[in-house]
Every structure is written in structure tokens, then in C-alpha cells.
Amino acid sequence: MQNAESVHYAFMAIAIALEVTANIFIKYSDGFRKRLIGSLGIFCILASFTALSQAVKGIDLSIAYALWGGTGILLTAVAGLMLFRQKLTPLGWAGIVSIVLGMSILKLA
């Protein structure tokens, strides 16, 4: 892994937060019937990719993308549970646990 500094991890955290925020806005947009909210979702995902592009300056792409995507999936599932009362089946949670374990193994590799 490259010599990552805390600024790269800060950009990673920002990228993850923006990704989850984008997913929430997209859900609230009701299939883009609420265009302003949908547009905010698009803006957030573009900003997320911008932050991710800064994160990969100091974090290997394979690690950064796995952390961004996997953590985004986990936090989006939690947001869906808390905000929209969406529930995952035990198999769905097992899949999320598998993603988290995979990210951990990748980070240790």
C-alpha cells in the first residue's frame, strides 16, 4: 500500500458520507418525481467520486474502492433500516457481513 496520510482517509470518509447521502436523496426523490431532491442526489454522488479521486492519491485503488463501496453498502442498509423501516433478511445481513469481512481481509493483504 502507498504511504497514505490522514488527509487521504479524510477524503475517503467524505466520499463514503456523500455516497450514502446520495442514496438517501435518491430514495426520497421518489423516482425523481421530486427533481430537486433527485438533483441533490446526483450532486452528492458526483462530489463523492471527486472525494474518492483525492483519496486514491494516497490509498491503493483496490483498497479505496472496496472500502468506499463496502462501507457505503453497509451504511446505506443501516440508513434504510432507520429512515425507511426497510428490513434485510438474515441472508441479506450475512451478505453484508461477508462484505465487511472481505474489506477487512483486503485491508490486511
Residue pairs with C-beta under 8 A, 6 or more apart in sequence:
1 59
1 60
1 63
2 58
2 59
2 60
3 58
4 58
4 59
5 58
7 58
8 54
8 55
8 56
8 57
8 58
8 59
9 55
9 59
11 51
11 52
11 54
11 55
12 51
12 52
12 55
12 59
12 64
12 67
12 68
14 48
14 51
15 48
15 49
15 51
15 52
15 55
15 68
16 48
16 67
16 68
16 71
16 72
16 75
18 44
18 45
18 47
18 48
18 51
19 44
19 45
19 48
19 68
19 72
19 76
20 72
20 75
20 76
20 79
21 41
21 44
22 41
22 42
22 43
22 44
22 45
22 48
23 41
23 72
23 76
23 79
24 41
24 76
24 79
24 83
25 37
25 38
25 40
25 41
25 44
26 38
26 41
27 80
27 83
27 84
28 34
28 37
29 35
29 37
29 38
29 41
32 38
48 68
52 64
52 65
52 68
55 64
55 68
56 64
56 65
59 67
62 106
63 106
63 107
66 102
66 103
66 106
67 103
67 107
70 99
70 100
70 102
70 103
71 103
73 96
73 99
74 96
74 99
74 100
77 88
77 92
77 96
80 86
81 87
81 88
88 96
